[in-house]
Amino acid sequence: MSQTATAPARPAVSPRPAAPLRRPATPPHVWIFHRLTSMRTALTLLFALGLLTLAGTLLVQVPAAVKGNHQAYAEWLTTVRPRYGGWTDILDKLGLFSVFSSIWFRGAVLLLTASVIACSVRRIPGLWRTATKPRMIMTDAFFERAPHRVQIASGQDQGAALAALGGAFRKHRFRVAVERDGEDVHVCADRFRWSPFGRVAVHVSFIVILIGAVLTGTGGFRDESFTVPIGSRVSVGHGTGMAVEAKSFVDSYYASGPPRNYMSRLVLYKDGARMTEQDARVNHPARYDGLTFYQSFFGPAAVMRASTGDGRVVFNQGVALPYSSQNEREVIGRFALPQQGLMAFVVSPASGASNPSIPPGDTQLEVYRPGGSAPVGIRVLSPGKPATIAGVKFTFVREGEFTGLTVAHDPGAIVVWIGAALLVLGLFTAFFFPHRRIRAVIRRGAGATEIAVGAIERHNAAFPAQFAHLIEDIRRAVSPGTRPEKGGTLHA
């Protein structure tokens, strides 16, 4: 008698819950690339740059001559403190008194540049494939639904119809590519296939312009209040090693009164060596070693001499008087004696004004200790008659004049011009040479060759008329001797 073994009963096992699917972690470089190519990122950066530019326009910006000089900057802050009150230190800490060279502006420019580069890198491969290897075989749905489409019947065979179709396209300056798919012949005709790269050029132009702006903001300067007394030499500063001597200034006027010409004869020095002598006129600046000297203004000056008790001359040149008093009845200038720890202010009556305390032809000298509010001494000086203040003998030699220049160093100017040219070129290409692509398929029909032509173009008002003209030429070519309007149906 045989026995059949039965398997032991298995205990009931509750099914395990399916583990949730985990999305694979995105590599950091991919995540960064996606963020840089996001439209939201670009709009955010443009909005930030707009706000910073608005701040730079509304807030007083520190003059170029003050940058890098801590003492002069501290003095400048005191002049704007009444305007901004308790916000002055906050705005200073945020760098909003020099917005266009601040870390915020440079950072936004850098990120926007990276975003534009990333977007261009993502688009270029697709544009290249479209221009060099276009899709050749189109489905029947394309020719049935294309916004611009037509069906044409031809009595020619397929080879003759292809030759005629190609000739009509070339007549309209289309490049023609052909590919066979079984018994069908597909044709791709296009004009200005490289035109889409014009939009890439526009994107690249923004990068170039931004780079030029950064170069100007970091390595450039513009000093609009640079004054040089006639016969004196003044250092340009800003680490240039340049100095300017004004040999003469000439101003001429029309008979009716308006100014005719302002001209300064300038001698330019580099590290103490004489380099060149040029004239600076209005609209015709002097240029040397990347610096541009624009003729801007002029005014009176006072030639001053200062010497110590042992007869050593510590200052002997003209002092420009470019500033006006609050009542605009005096003109003011200053010069420093750093070794003696003194700052001297020269005050003279303005042109056409009088001051009872300063006789005509004289000037007033006020001497201060740096940072002090009370003068060390005040004297009215006549020409050639010295006065001693704080152990220094000051002499007012004579009256003079100064020339006012705008000194600019713009290392990014050529880069900005290149970017602007690239922008114009890209826009010109995109607008005046738009990419045109028209598809066609030639099929063998019963007793006739059938040609279907289609194009997608929704944003150009001139294209329907151009397409209709092309179709008329195609009909004449593939069906000679027939009337154009009976060759098929045009949808445009």
C-alpha positions in Angstrom: 0.0 0.0 0.0 1.5 3.2 -1.1 1.3 6.4 0.8 1.3 9.8 -0.7 3.2 12.4 1.2 1.6 15.8 1.5 3.5 19.0 1.7 3.2 20.7 5.1 0.9 23.7 5.1 2.7 26.9 4.6 1.9 29.6 7.0 0.1 32.6 5.6 2.5 35.4 4.7 1.2 38.9 4.4 2.5 40.5 1.2 5.2 43.0 1.6 4.3 46.5 0.5 6.1 47.5 -2.7 9.1 49.7 -2.0 8.5 53.2 -3.4 10.4 53.9 -6.5 13.2 56.3 -5.9 14.0 58.9 -8.5 17.8 58.7 -9.2 19.6 61.7 -7.8 20.3 64.4 -10.3 24.0 65.1 -10.8 25.0 68.5 -9.5 26.3 69.7 -12.9 23.0 68.7 -14.6 21.0 70.5 -11.9 23.1 73.6 -12.3 22.8 73.5 -16.1 19.0 73.1 -15.9 18.7 76.1 -13.5 20.9 78.2 -15.8 18.8 77.4 -18.8 15.6 78.2 -17.0 13.6 81.1 -18.2 12.7 81.9 -14.6 16.4 82.3 -13.8 17.0 84.7 -16.7 14.0 86.8 -15.8 15.0 86.9 -12.1 18.6 88.0 -13.0 17.3 90.7 -15.4 14.9 91.9 -12.7 17.8 92.1 -10.2 20.0 94.0 -12.7 17.1 96.4 -13.3 16.7 97.1 -9.6 20.5 97.6 -9.2 20.6 99.9 -12.2 17.7 101.9 -10.8 19.5 102.2 -7.5 22.6 103.4 -9.3 20.5 106.0 -11.0 18.6 107.3 -8.0 21.4 107.2 -5.4 24.4 109.5 -5.6 27.4 107.5 -6.8 30.9 108.1 -5.4 33.1 110.2 -7.8 35.9 108.3 -9.5 38.5 110.6 -8.0 37.4 109.5 -4.5 37.6 105.7 -5.0 40.5 104.1 -3.4 41.2 107.0 -1.1 39.9 106.1 2.3 40.2 109.6 3.7 38.6 111.3 0.7 35.8 108.7 0.8 35.1 109.4 4.5 35.0 113.1 3.7 32.6 112.4 0.8 30.3 110.3 3.0 29.9 113.3 5.4 28.7 115.4 2.4 25.9 112.9 1.6 25.0 112.1 5.2 22.5 115.0 5.5 20.7 113.6 2.4 20.4 110.0 3.5 20.5 110.3 7.3 20.7 107.0 9.1 20.6 105.1 5.9 24.0 106.4 4.9 26.0 103.7 6.7 23.6 100.9 5.5 23.9 102.0 1.9 27.6 102.2 2.3 27.9 98.7 3.7 25.7 97.4 0.9 28.0 99.0 -1.7 25.1 101.0 -3.2 27.1 104.2 -3.5 29.2 102.4 -6.1 26.5 100.1 -7.5 28.2 99.3 -10.8 31.3 98.0 -9.2 29.6 96.3 -6.3 29.7 92.5 -5.7 25.9 92.4 -6.3 26.1 93.9 -9.7 29.1 91.9 -10.8 27.5 88.7 -9.4 24.3 89.3 -11.3 26.2 90.0 -14.5 28.3 86.9 -14.0 25.2 84.7 -13.5 23.3 86.2 -16.4 26.4 85.6 -18.6 26.5 82.0 -17.5 22.8 81.6 -18.2 23.1 83.0 -21.7 26.1 80.8 -22.4 24.2 77.7 -21.1 21.1 78.6 -23.3 23.3 79.0 -26.3 25.1 75.8 -25.7 21.8 73.9 -25.4 20.4 75.4 -28.7 23.4 75.3 -31.0 23.5 71.5 -31.6 19.8 71.5 -32.6 20.3 74.5 -34.9 23.3 72.8 -36.5 21.4 69.6 -37.1 18.5 71.5 -38.6 20.9 73.4 -41.0 23.1 70.5 -42.0 20.9 67.4 -41.7 17.2 68.4 -42.0 14.5 65.8 -41.7 13.7 64.7 -45.2 10.8 62.3 -45.1 7.5 63.9 -44.0 4.3 62.1 -43.3 1.0 62.5 -45.2 -0.4 64.3 -42.2 2.1 67.1 -42.7 0.9 67.8 -46.3 -2.7 67.5 -45.2 -2.4 70.0 -42.3 0.4 72.4 -43.1 -0.8 76.0 -42.9 0.5 76.5 -46.5 -0.2 73.6 -48.8 -1.0 72.7 -52.3 -1.6 69.6 -54.5 -0.5 69.7 -58.1 -1.0 67.1 -60.8 1.7 66.8 -63.6 1.6 65.0 -66.9 5.4 64.5 -66.7 7.1 61.4 -65.3 8.5 61.4 -61.9 12.1 62.2 -63.0 11.0 65.1 -65.2 8.7 66.4 -62.5 11.6 66.3 -60.0 13.9 68.2 -62.4 11.2 70.8 -63.0 10.4 71.2 -59.3 14.0 71.6 -58.5 14.5 74.2 -61.2 11.5 76.2 -59.8 12.9 76.1 -56.3 16.4 77.2 -57.5 14.9 80.0 -59.4 13.7 81.4 -56.1 17.2 80.8 -54.6 16.2 77.7 -52.6 18.8 75.0 -51.8 17.3 71.6 -52.8 17.9 68.3 -51.1 16.3 65.0 -52.3 15.7 61.6 -50.7 13.8 58.6 -52.0 11.4 56.6 -49.8 10.3 53.6 -51.8 8.6 55.0 -54.9 8.1 58.4 -53.4 10.7 61.3 -53.8 10.9 63.7 -50.9 12.3 67.2 -51.5 13.5 69.7 -48.8 14.0 73.2 -50.1 15.3 76.0 -47.9 16.7 79.5 -48.0 19.0 81.2 -45.5 19.5 78.0 -43.5 22.1 79.7 -41.3 19.8 82.5 -40.4 18.7 81.0 -37.0 22.2 81.4 -35.8 21.5 85.2 -35.9 19.5 84.7 -32.7 22.5 82.9 -31.2 24.6 85.9 -32.3 22.1 88.2 -30.4 22.5 86.1 -27.3 26.3 86.1 -27.6 26.3 89.8 -28.1 24.7 90.3 -24.7 27.5 88.2 -23.2 30.1 90.3 -25.0 28.5 93.6 -23.9 28.2 92.4 -20.3 31.9 91.4 -20.4 32.8 94.8 -21.7 30.7 96.4 -18.9 32.5 94.3 -16.3 35.9 95.2 -17.7 35.0 98.9 -17.5 33.6 98.6 -14.0 36.6 96.8 -12.7 39.5 98.3 -14.5 38.1 101.6 -15.8 37.3 105.0 -14.4 35.9 108.3 -15.4 37.0 111.5 -13.6 34.8 114.4 -14.7 36.4 116.9 -12.4 40.1 116.7 -13.3 41.6 120.2 -13.1 45.0 121.3 -14.3 46.2 124.9 -13.6 48.0 126.4 -16.6 51.7 125.9 -16.2 51.3 123.1 -13.6 51.6 119.3 -13.8 48.9 117.1 -12.1 49.0 113.4 -11.6 46.1 111.4 -13.0 46.2 108.8 -10.3 44.3 105.5 -10.5 47.5 103.6 -10.8 48.1 104.9 -14.3 51.5 106.6 -13.6 50.3 109.4 -15.9 50.5 113.1 -15.3 49.2 116.0 -17.3 50.8 119.5 -17.8 48.6 122.2 -19.2 50.8 124.6 -21.3 48.0 126.9 -22.4 44.3 127.3 -22.8 42.5 129.2 -25.5 38.8 130.1 -25.7 37.2 131.9 -28.6 33.6 133.1 -29.2 31.3 134.0 -32.1 30.4 137.7 -32.6 26.9 137.0 -31.2 28.4 135.6 -28.0 28.2 131.8 -28.0 31.5 129.9 -27.5 33.3 128.9 -30.6 36.1 126.8 -29.4 37.8 125.7 -26.2 41.3 124.2 -26.5 44.0 123.1 -24.1 47.6 122.3 -25.0 48.5 119.3 -23.0 51.8 117.6 -22.3 51.4 114.0 -21.2 54.0 112.2 -18.9 54.3 108.6 -18.1 56.3 107.7 -14.9 58.0 111.1 -15.1 59.0 110.8 -18.8 57.5 113.1 -21.4 55.5 111.1 -23.8 53.5 113.4 -26.1 52.0 116.8 -26.6 48.5 117.1 -27.9 45.6 119.5 -28.1 42.3 118.7 -26.4 39.3 120.3 -27.9 35.6 120.0 -27.4 34.5 116.8 -29.3 38.2 116.2 -30.2 39.8 114.7 -27.1 43.5 113.9 -26.6 44.3 110.2 -26.3 47.3 108.2 -25.0 48.0 104.8 -23.5 44.3 103.9 -23.2 43.4 107.3 -21.5 41.1 109.9 -23.1 41.2 113.5 -22.1 38.1 115.5 -23.0 37.9 119.3 -22.8 35.1 120.0 -20.4 35.3 123.3 -18.6 37.7 126.0 -17.4 38.0 128.6 -14.7 40.3 130.7 -12.5 43.3 129.6 -10.5 45.8 131.0 -8.0 49.5 130.3 -8.3 50.7 129.5 -4.7 54.1 128.9 -3.1 54.7 127.3 0.3 58.1 127.0 2.0 59.3 125.9 5.4 61.3 127.9 7.9 64.6 126.8 6.4 63.6 128.1 3.0 62.8 124.7 1.5 59.9 125.0 -1.1 57.3 122.3 -0.5 54.6 123.6 -2.9 54.9 125.8 -6.0 52.2 125.6 -8.6 48.8 126.7 -9.6 45.7 125.8 -7.5 42.5 125.4 -9.5 39.4 127.1 -8.0 36.6 124.9 -9.4 34.2 125.1 -6.4 31.7 127.8 -5.5 30.5 128.9 -2.1 26.9 128.6 -1.1 26.1 132.1 -2.2 28.2 131.6 -5.3 30.1 134.8 -4.7 33.4 133.1 -4.1 35.4 130.4 -5.9 37.4 127.9 -3.8 40.3 125.5 -4.3 42.6 123.5 -2.1 46.0 121.9 -1.9 47.6 119.6 0.7 50.9 119.7 2.4 51.1 116.1 3.7 54.5 116.3 5.3 53.5 119.3 7.3 50.0 117.8 8.1 48.2 120.8 6.6 45.3 121.4 4.2 45.1 124.8 2.7 41.9 126.4 1.1 42.2 129.3 -1.4 39.2 131.6 -1.6 38.8 134.3 -4.2 35.9 136.5 -5.4 34.0 134.9 -8.2 34.0 136.6 -11.6 31.8 139.7 -11.5 31.3 139.4 -7.7 32.9 141.3 -4.8 33.8 140.5 -1.2 34.4 143.3 1.2 36.9 141.2 3.2 39.0 140.2 0.1 40.2 143.3 -1.9 40.3 143.0 -5.7 43.4 141.2 -6.8 44.0 139.5 -3.4 43.0 136.0 -2.2 42.2 134.5 1.1 44.0 131.5 2.6 42.5 129.2 5.2 44.7 126.5 6.7 43.4 123.4 8.6 44.7 120.3 10.1 43.2 117.2 8.4 40.0 116.3 10.1 39.9 119.5 12.1 36.9 121.8 12.0 38.6 125.0 13.2 41.2 126.7 11.0 44.8 127.0 12.1 45.0 130.4 10.5 43.3 132.7 8.0 45.1 135.3 6.0 44.3 137.6 3.1 47.3 137.5 0.8 48.4 140.1 -1.7 50.5 139.1 -4.7 54.1 138.6 -3.7 53.5 139.3 0.0 54.0 136.1 2.1 52.3 135.2 5.4 53.4 132.5 7.9 50.8 130.1 9.2 51.7 127.0 11.3 55.4 127.4 10.6 54.9 127.5 6.8 55.4 130.6 4.7 52.6 131.0 2.1 52.9 133.3 -0.9 50.2 134.2 -3.4 52.3 134.6 -6.6 49.6 135.7 -9.1 46.2 134.9 -10.6 45.9 132.3 -13.3 43.5 129.9 -14.9 42.9 126.2 -15.1 41.5 123.8 -17.7 39.0 121.3 -16.7 39.2 117.8 -18.2 37.2 114.6 -18.1 39.7 111.8 -17.9 38.4 108.4 -18.9 39.9 104.9 -19.1 37.4 102.4 -20.6 39.1 99.1 -21.2 35.8 97.5 -22.1 34.8 100.0 -24.7 36.2 98.0 -27.7 34.5 94.9 -26.3 31.2 96.7 -26.0 31.5 98.0 -29.6 32.2 94.4 -30.8 29.1 93.2 -28.9 27.0 96.0 -30.3 28.1 95.1 -33.9 27.3 91.5 -33.2 23.9 92.5 -31.9 23.1 94.5 -35.0 24.4 91.8 -37.3 22.3 89.1 -35.5 19.1 91.2 -35.6 19.7 92.1 -39.2 20.2 88.5 -40.1 17.1 87.3 -38.2 14.8 90.0 -39.5 15.9 90.5 -43.1 17.0 87.0 -44.0 14.5 84.7 -42.2 14.9 81.0 -42.6 12.5 79.5 -45.2 11.9 75.8 -45.5 9.4 74.2 -47.9 8.7 70.4 -48.2 7.5 68.5 -51.3 6.8 64.9 -52.2 6.5 63.5 -55.7 4.3 60.4 -56.1 3.4 58.2 -59.0 -0.3 58.3 -59.6 -2.7 56.7 -62.0 -1.8 58.3 -65.3 -0.2 61.4 -63.7 2.5 62.4 -61.3 1.2 64.0 -58.0 3.1 66.7 -56.2 2.3 67.8 -52.7 3.9 71.0 -51.4 3.7 72.3 -47.8 5.3 74.8 -45.5 4.9 76.0 -41.9 5.3 79.7 -41.5 3.0 81.6 -39.1 4.9 84.7 -38.2 5.6 86.4 -41.5 2.9 88.4 -43.2 4.9 88.5 -46.5 5.3 84.7 -46.8 1.8 83.8 -48.2 2.3 86.0 -51.3 5.9 84.6 -51.7 4.5 81.0 -51.4 1.8 81.7 -54.0 4.3 83.1 -56.4 6.5 80.1 -55.9 3.6 77.7 -56.5 2.7 79.5 -59.8 6.3 78.9 -61.0 6.2 75.3 -59.9 2.9 74.7 -61.8 4.3 76.3 -65.0 7.4 74.1 -64.7 5.7 70.8 -64.0 2.7 71.3 -66.2 3.8 73.5 -69.2 1.0 74.8 -71.3 -1.6 74.6 -68.5 -3.2 77.5 -66.8 -1.7 78.0 -63.2 -5.0 78.2 -61.4 -6.1 74.7 -62.5 -3.1 72.8 -61.2 -4.3 72.3 -57.7 -5.7 73.9 -54.6 -3.7 76.5 -52.6 -4.2 76.8 -48.9 -2.3 79.8 -47.5 
